[in-house]
């Protein structure tokens, strides 16, 4: 969930609390009754070797293509990457023709959401939507105890899905509104086995104790920046990641600007007209000193600010995989936002352009950036939305290689495991995407898949499309019943 605020005099808050609550409820508890789980057992993992023969490798440890190489995988790990005429392919290995194709690491969604335990079949479909798009790792920011079991089941190979990193439940004032309760919450979530603390809006004194406790326990904390803490407080506390570029716009407001009576709005939407862009350099420098990562989720704002009607957006091809009540919630949200008297299209576009400029400045300075789209939120279908996000990052001025790095090797660095995944090298996890065209030429080529290898399981594109079709058919049947 995202922090909301009342309208400001100009652009105003992008989304009302009521509309967002309705949307989150729709995303968390869809009315799906699909019990089919056949996608879980497609190409089950085994110890048998897999060899991508004669493929062009995009290693992502550098901007290069290793032409006509053979990549051998065993037991879910890459064991060799060698020129095709020198490679040793184990006897009995499954050979996958790589001629005229490109092999790159799987992508990471650094701000994704997986449904809770109320509808396991829907949760499995969401996991497959990620994998079907080459998203082989998800930092799940939804926060539910059920995700711990889900995470471990995927890691064991019991369930087909992206490797999960599980955030704690949202740290709210009810749970962590005092220093004492904030410390208790961190200790509780760390003992339960969560991988990180998901931040909501808590008072400054509780935030300070939370940060101290988390650092002492080696527990990362990430997500939002509480309004009263602000960008400076979060960076001083060495927050692991700031998601959605939260609090940067507020920091960029010109010194001496009249802000009394002005609500900052949603991610600074209410004060964007007061920004002094000369302050971007200071924001970037502070971020570098702190070592804090950013997960920009550009699409979060851009989908709501765009001139494209909501009714047209829910006709995008990928929308057929989500329940109708989710889509209806998104339509209502965008209509509500853009029908407000204080919604100004030019100001909305100003916010979009400022966020792109800020991303480019952070990236150019070497501040760490990780790819994330915040799915399923605001016309972001899991897996599919990562491609929208990458296009937006490219529109901000990043090259295809730079964008791909934020979704491959950079997340591995974020987790402190640069040798575990994110590049095509021996010893790395065998999470790979086989493509029909070079992704370094055009990010759109990442959608031209021949198949996905996730956790040692090979999913040919024909199998992927067959499972997607079954999901779409089930969703379609449910819509007909609802009508």
N, C-alpha and C positions, 0 to 999 in steps of 0.2 A: 504494500500500500504506500501511497505517496502523500507527503505532507500537503495539506490544503489550507487555504486562507480565504478571507472574505475579499470582495472585489476592491481593486484599487482604482483611483480616478482615471487612469488611462487604460492600458491593456487589460488590467484586472487579472484576477486569478483565472487560470485556464480551465479549471474544472471544479465544480461544487463538491462539497463533502458528500451530499446525498447521492449525486450521480456517481461519484467514485465508489461509494459503498455498495451501490447497486451493481456496479460493474465487477467489483471484486467478488461479490457473492456469486455472480454469474460465472466468473472464471473458476472459482474454487469448488462450486457444487453444481456442475452442469447436469442436465437431465438425461445423461447418456445411459443406455442400458446394454451396450454392446459387451457381450461376455466372451467374444472371440479373442483368443490369445495366440492364434497360430503364428503370429509374427515373432513370438518369443523363441520359437524353436527352429526358425528358418536358418539353415546352415549352422547348426550348433557347433560350438568350438570343439576342437580336438587337438591332440598333440601332433597330428599330421602337418607337414610343412606346406606352406603356400608360397609360390614363386610368381612374382610379376616379371614376366620375361620380356626383355627388349623394350623397356619403358623409358620415357623421358622423366627423370626425377627432378622435382622441385624441392630441394632439401630444406629450405627455409632457415638454415644456419647462415646463409648468405644469399645474395640475389644472384642466382645462377640456375642453369638447367644442366643436369648430367644426362647427356643424350645416350640412348641405347644402353641402358643399364638393366641389371636384374636384381630385384630386391627379394630376399628370402626371409620368410617369417616362420617361426616355430614357437609353439606354446605361448602365443600372444605377444611375442617380442620380435623385433627386427634383428636378425642374426647376421645378415651381410648385405652390403650394397656394393656392387662391382660391375665393371663393364661386362656386357652380355657375353662376349667371347672369352671371358676369364672366370665367369661365375661358376660356382659349384652348386648345382641344384640337387638336393637330397633325393634319393630314389623313392618313388612313390609320392612325391610332392604334387599337390594340385597346381597345375600350371595355368596362369591367367595371361592371356595374350596382351602385351603392353605396346605392341607396335603402333606407332602413330598416336599414342596416348600419353597422358601426363599423370604422375603420381605425386601427391602432396600430403602433408599431415592433415589429420582431421582438425576441425575447427572447435573452438571453445566459446560457449555462451556464458559470459561472466556475470550476467544478471538475468537469469531465467527463473521460471516458476514451474513447479510440478504440483499437481493437485494433491490434496490430502487423502485420507483413507476412506472417505465416504463412497467413492466410486472407483474401485481398483481397475476396472476395465477402461475407464476414461483415462486414468493415470498412465496405463500401459500404452494407450494410443498417443498420448502426449509425448511419452518417451520415444515412441517410434517416429513421431513427426520430427523430433530433433535429429535422430539418427538418419532418417531418410534424406536429410539435407546436408549430411556430412558433419553434423555437430556431434562430436564424440565425447565431449566433456561439458558439463554444465555446473556452474556454481549456482546452486539452487538457493535463492533468496526468499523462498516462501515460508520456511520455518515451521516444521511440524515434526513431532516425535516419530511419526510413521516414516519419515524420510531417512531415518537412520537405518532401519531395516531394509528399505528400498535401496539405499546406497550400498549396503553390504551384500545384498542379493545380486545386484548388478556386478559388483566386483568379483563375486564367486562364479559368475556365469549362469546363475539360476534364472536370470531375467535379461532380456535384450533391452539395452538402453545405453545412454551416454554415462560415462563415469561421473558420479555425483560428488560434489562437495556441499555439505549440508549446513546451512546457516541456522542459527537458533531462531525461535519465535521472535517476532518483532518486539524490540525492547521499548516498552511504552511507559508512560508515567504511572499507570496502575501497577505495573510489574517492577519498575525501577525508578520510582519518583523521588527517592531519598538516597543519600550516599550509602546508607546501610543496606537498603533493599537492592540497590544497583550492584553492590559487591556480592550480595547473596545470589542474585540472578546469574552473574557471570560464573560464579563457582558452581552453581547448579547446572548450568548449561555445559560447562566444561566437563563436569563429572558425568553427564549424560552421554557425552561423546560427540557433541556438535563440533563442526570444524571451525566455525567463526561465529561472532556475535553480530546479529542483524540490528542495526541502529534505527530507532525511530526518533521521536522527539522527547527528550528527557531534560530536566533542569540542569543548569551548568554544574552545580555542586555534585549532582548524581553522575553527570558525565565524567567529571574529573576522577571520582572514585572508581567508576567503571573502567576508565582507561588505566588507572594505576593497577587495579586488580587483574585486568586482562593482560597487561604487559608482564606482570609477575608470574602469571600462569602460562605465558606463551600462547595466549588466545587472541587471534586477530579480531579486530572489530571494524565493521565496514558498513557502508550504505549511505544513509542520510546524514546531514549535519543539523543538529538541533538549532533552531533559529537563534536562541540566546547564546549559543556557543559560538556560532559564526565560523567563517572560513579560518580565521586566524587561530581560534581555539582548537579547531579540529587538526590543523597542521601542527600546532605546537604539541598536541597530544600524540602525534604520529599515527593518526588514523590510517588503517591499512589501505583502504580505498574510499574515495568519495565517488558516489554513483550519481549519475544524471547531471554532473557539473553543479551539484547542489551548493548554494551559497556564494558561488563565484560572482554572479551578477550583482548581488547585494554588496560584495566587497568592492566592485568596480564603480559604485556610485561616487560621483565627484565629491571631494571634500568640500564641506560647506553647503552642499545642496540642501534645499528645504525638503525634509522628509517627514515633518510632523503631520500626522493625519494620513500618511501614505502607508498602506499595507504593502509589504514587499510582494505579496502574491505568490503564485506557484512558481518556484525556481526563479524568482526575481522578475516575473512577468509584470508586476505592478510598478517597477522602478526602472525599467529598461531605458526610458527616456532620460534618466538622470545619469547615465553611465559616462564616465570619462575613460575612453579607451587607452589613454596614456598610462593608466594604472594596470593594464594587462601585464606589463613587464614585471611589476612588483608581485603580482599574483603568481606568475610563473616562477619567479625566483624563490618565493616562499615555498612553493610546492616542491621545487628541486631540493631545497635544504631539508624539508621534512621527509623526502623520499616517498611521499604518498602517491598511490596510483589513482588514476581516474578511469572510470567506466562511463563514457559520455552518454550513452543511450540517446543519440540525437533524434531518433525516430519518435521518442516519447512526446516531444514538442512538435516536431515537424508534421506528424500525421494530424494532429489537432489544429495546427495553424494553416495547413494547406487549403487551397481554394477548391480542391476536389470534393464534391459532395459525398457525404457519408454513405448515401445510398449507392453511389458508384463504387466506393471503396469496398463495401461488403460483397461486391460482385467480382472482386479479384479471384482468380482461380483457386488460391489456397484457402479461401474462406469456406469452401465446401467441406472442410474437415472439422469445423467447429460447430457446436450446438447453436441453434437459432437464438436462444436467449442471450448467449454471449454477444452475438452480432447485434442483436437489438439493443443491448446495453451500450455498445459502442456508438451506434447511430444516435441514440438519445443523448449521449454525452456530447458528441460533436455538435448536434443541433442546438443543445442548450448553450454551449459555449458561444457559438457564432451568432446566436439570436440575441445576445445581450446587447443593451444599448452601449455599454462601454467596451465592447469588442471592436478593436480597430485593426483591420487587416494589415495596414502598413506597420503598425507597432508590432504585430505578431511576426511579420517578416523580419523586422529589426531584431527581435529576439532570436530568431532562427539564424540570422547572419552573424550575430554576436557570438552565439555558441559555436558556430563553425570557425569563426576567427580565433576564438579562445582555444579550441582544440588544436588548430594548426600551430598556434604559438607555443602551446605546451609541448606538442610533439617535436617541433623544430628545435626546442631548447633541450630536448632529451628527457623531459619528464615522462615517467612510465605511463603508458596507455594500454588498456585491455578492452577487447571487443565485447560489447554487450548491447542487447536491444530491448530488454525488459518485456519478455513474452510470457504468457499471453496477455498483453495489455494494449489497448488503443490501436486496433487493426494490426497487431503484431501476432501472427500465427507462429507457434513454436517451430523453430528450424527455418521456416521460410523467411521470418523477419530478419534473420541475420544477414540475408542478402540485401534487404532494403537498407539495413544499417551500414553495410560496407559501401554501398553506392553513395550514401550520404557522407561518409567519411572521405570518399574520393572527391565528392563535390566540395569538401572543405579544403582540398588541396593536397591530400596524401596520395602517393603513387599506389598502384595495385600491390606492389611488394610491401610497402609500408603498412597498408591496410591489413594484408594477410598476416604480417608479423604480429599485429595486435591480437589476432585470433589463433595463433599457433604457438610460436616459441615464447611470446611475452607472457601469456598466462602461466606457462611452466615456470618462468622466472618469478612471477607473482607468488606462486605457491611454494617457492623455495626449492623446487625440484627441476632445475633446468635440464638434467640428464634423464628425466623420466619420460617426457613426451614432447610433442610440439615441433620436432624436426624428423627428417628421414635419415636416421643414422643407426648403426648397430647398437643394440641395447635399449633403444627406445620402445615404448609401448606401441603395439601394432594397431594404431588408430590412423587409418589412411583413407584418402579419397582418390579414386581412379577417374580421370577426366578425359573427355574427347578433344579438349583444346587447352592451350596454355593459359593458366590463370594470371600469369604475369603480363600477358598482353591485354587482357580485359577481365575484370572481376566477374562479368556475366558468365564467363566460362566455368566458374565454380559450380554453376547449376547444370552444366552439360556433363552429367555423371555417367560413368560406365558401371559404377558400383562403389560400395563403402565397406571398409574393413573396420570393425569395431570390436575391441576386446577379443581379438582373434577370430571373430566370425565374419565370413565373407558374405555380403549381401549383393548379388548382382542387381543391376538396375531393373531388370524384368521382375524380380521378386519384390523390390521396393515398390514399384508401380502397382503390382497386384495387391499388396497389403494396403496401400493408399486408397486404391479403388474400393476395397472392402470397407475401409473406414468411412469413405464418402457415401457409400451406399447405406450404411447403417445410420449415419447422420441424416441422410435424406429421408429414410423411412421414419425416423423419429419426428422430423419436421412435418411429414404428412399426417402422422397420428395427432400431433399437436394442433394442426389446423382443423 
